[in-house]
């Protein structure tokens, strides 16, 4: 077993959140299975296409836009609408924000962080180790959804390409990771778990809502290009594969925010 202090910090963070993590896996898996049960009633049902004609544009935008909503009776349209354009990114964002808030600001409030930093390990390595725990947790959650879709999908006639499914899942993971590091940055600046979690969630939900409205409001259209949700689902990755430029941009912004969190944490006075 490694005695590297940063590895020990990551291992402790991983173990401490195992119960919460598996509850998340259970919930996401159950949600995914329930939606698979809905698919046979949606497949080839013309009523859904007709419903799209009368649906408010703003509400359709929240589920991926008019095109995605109109194609809901196709495997890709259904999966995009009910998984990757709405619920999954928001759930992953919430998971990452709460995990990051607990691992840094929560330990600061509880007094455990002072003990961690008494070890021969730099603050930069501590926060990077905790970020690795959050990303690993996101990977577990995303993998659980992908496995359910790949294994259970064919059982109900929902056939999806593995490459496209992995591509769109990666976009959701990057979206979640970005808001996790936002929570680290706010937590490093304030030392408050509530501020860290609340700040990241508010930013995530606001960005998601604005991204949806930008789809149907012409004067807001340029705004969407700076919003994470737009890049997470750009160019329909489920159908067309990884949008390399968009995902690299998401990754780069995440890395910059994480670097900012490291700087803030180095300057932070423990409670």
N, C-alpha and C positions, 0 to 999 in steps of 0.2 A: 504493500500500500504506500502511495506517495506521501512524503512528509512535507512537500512544498506547501507553505502557508496559504497561497492563493487557491491551490487545489483543495485544501481542507476547508477553506471558506466556501467554495463552490459546493463541495460535498455536503457540508452542513446545511446550506441553503436548500439544496435539492431534497435532502431527507426531511427537513422541517416542513416543507410544503407538499409532501407526498400525498397526504390525505386529501387536501384541497384539490390537488392536481387530478387525482383519480375521480373525485366527484365531478369535476369538469369533464373528464373523459366520458364518464357515465352519462352525464346530461347531454353532451353533444352527440354521443352515439345513439341515445334514445331519440333525440330530435331527428337525427338522420334517418333512423329506421322508420319513424312515424311518417316522414315525408315520402319515403319510398313506398309506403302503403297507399299514399295519395296518387302516385303516378299512374296506375292503371285507369283511374277515373279521368285523368287529364289527357292521356295519350290519344291523339287523333280526334279530340272532342272539339267540334267546330264552334261550340257555344263560347269557348274561351277566346277565340279569335274575334267573335262578334262583340264580346264584352269589352275587349280592348278598344273598340271604336268609341264606346261611350264612357270610358274611364277618364277621370280628370288627368290632365297631362302631368301636373305636379306630383300626383300620387304615383303615376306610372314611373316617373323619374326616380323615385325612391327604390324601385325594384329593377333598375337597370335601363329604363327608358322605353319608349314606344316600341322600338324594334324588338327588344328582348321580351317585352310583355306580349306582343303579337305572336311571337314564336314559342310561346310557353308550352305548346303541345308537342314540341320536338324535344328530344333528350337534352340537347345543349341549352335550349331556351328554358326548360323547366329547371335544370340544375343551376344555371346562372341566376334565375329569378329567385329561387327559394333558398339557395345556399350561398353563392359567392357574390351576389350584388347587394345583399342586405344583411341577413342574420349572422353569417359566419364572420365577416370582417369586424362587425361590431362586438361580437362575443370575444373574439381574439384580442381586440383592442382593450376590452374591459379586463380580461384575464391578465394581459401583460401589464396594464396600469396598476391593478391591485397587487400583483406579485412584486413588481418593482417598488411600489410604495411601501410594502411590508418589509422587503429585504433591506432597504436602506433607511428611509425616514422612520419606518416603524421600529427598527432596531435602535435608531438614534433616540427616539422617544422612550423606549424601554430600557435604555442603558446598556444593551448588549454590544453596541457598536464600539464603545470605548474599550471593552475587553478584546474585541477582534483586532483593533488597531494597536493594542499593546504587544501584539506578536510582531516578529521581524518581517513585515510585509508592507509595501507602500500603499497609499490610499488609491493610487491609480489601479493597481492590481486587484485591490479589494472590489472596487466598483465594476471592473471588467469581469471579474469572477462572478459577481452577482448578475451582471448582464447576460453572461453565458447560461446561467440557471434559467433566466426568463426565456431566452431563445430556445433552449432545450425543451422547456415546458410547452412552448408554442408548437414546436416540432412534433411533440407527442400528440397534442390535440389535433393538429392538422392531419397527421398520419391516421388517427382514429377515424376521421371523417372520410378520408380517401379510401381506407380499407373497407369501410361499410359500403361506400358507393361501388367499389370494384367487385366486392364479393356479393353484396345484396342486390345491386342494380340489375344484373342479368337475370336474377330470380324473378323479377317483376317486369322484365322487358325493357329496362333502362340500360342501354348499352353506350358506354362512353370510352373514348380513346384514352389510353393510359398517359400518353404524352401531354395531351391537352389538359387532363385532370391535374397532373402534377404541375403544369404551368400556372393554372389559375389558383391552385392551392398555394404556390409559392408567392403569388401576389398578395393573398390574404395574410400569409405569414409575415411578409415585409411590412404590411400595413399595421399589423399588431406590434411588431418589433419597434417600429418608429414611435408608437405611443408609449411603449414600455420605457424607452430611453428618455422620452419627454418627462415621464414620471420620475425617473432617476434625476434628471436635471432640476426639476422643481423641488424634489426632496433634498437634493444636495444644497440648494439655495436656501430652503426654509427649515429643514429638519422636521417638517410636519407631514405625517402620513396622509392626513386628510387633504392637505393642499396638493400633495403629489398625485394622489389618485384622482381627486376631483379636477385638478387642472388638466391632466392628461385626458380624462374622459370628456370633459367639456370641449376641449380642443378637437378631439376625435369626432364627437357627435356633431359639433358645429360645422366642421369641415365636410362631413358626410352630407348633412342637410344642404349646405351651400352648393356642394357638387351636384346634388340632385336638381336643385332649382336652376343652376346654371345650364342644365340640359334643355330647359324649356323657356328660359328668359334670355333673349338675344343680347341684351346689354351686359349680362353677367357671364356670357360665354367665355371671354378671355380669362376670367377668374379661375375657371376649373383647371387650367394648366398648371397652377401652383398648388393644387390640392392633392393630398396623398391618395384619396379614393379614386380619383380620375386615373392616376398612373397604375394603381393596383389592378384595375380592370380594363386598361387601355387595349384597344384593338381585339377585344374578345379572345383572350388567351386560351379559353377552353376549346375554341374552334381553330384558332390560328397559331397557337403555340406562344412561347415566351416573347413578349415585347421587350427586347433587350435594352433599348435606350430608356424606356420608362422604368424598368426594374433597377437598372444601374443608378438612375436618378434617385429612386427611393432608397436604395442602399447607401448612396453617397450622403444624402440628407441625414439618414439614421446615424451614419458614422460621425458626421459633423456634430449632431446633437449629443452623441455619446462623448465626444471629445470635450464639448462644452460642459457636460456633467462632470467629467474628470476634473476640469479646471475649477469648477464651483466647489466640488467636494474637497479639493486640496486646500481651499480657502475657508472651508466651513469650520466653525468652532463647535465642538461637541457639547451637548447639554450636560 
